[in-house]
Amino acid sequence: NNSTIDSSTISDNSSVSDSSVSNNSTIDSSTISDNSSVSDSSVSNSTIYNSIISNSIIKNETLINVTISNSSINNSR
């Protein structure tokens, strides 16, 4: 509920699972990289911008009414 994930780094084989980011949250200037895993997560009614997702595994992800801008997804699956 109106959360902000700002300038965060999820890296070095970290795992984010069964998570929810919703209700006009902002994920800003974040990096998810280095073989991290994001799974069974939901992002809704949110904005993701100026972020980088690289060398990561993203699965069972649900995106609803999400805006992604100025972001990069590289070498991920």
Secondary structure, 3 states (H helix, E strand, C coil): CCCEEECCEECCCCEEECCEECCCCEEECCEECCCCEEECCEEECCEEECCEEECCEEECCEEECCEEECCEEECCC
